[in-house]
């Protein structure tokens, strides 16, 4: 089963993406987050805010590397909670809001 594209990336997510990735990789990173980390095979009742939390976790663990971003997204597609733990976002549902690259 593949993930469905999700809601548009929020401005804060895009800002973080632009801080992390060199210009030549930004479009690819944005497309990966939109197309492959939209609903990440989680409950269809998940909110757009939850999707952004998962996307921010993927950005954090990527360290600005496309390969690492893809691995993070693949982890989220298996079990998004593992990605949230890897990013340090599992205990606090708002921790991603204060993270800065």
Beta strands, then each sheet from edge to edge (+ up, - down):
end
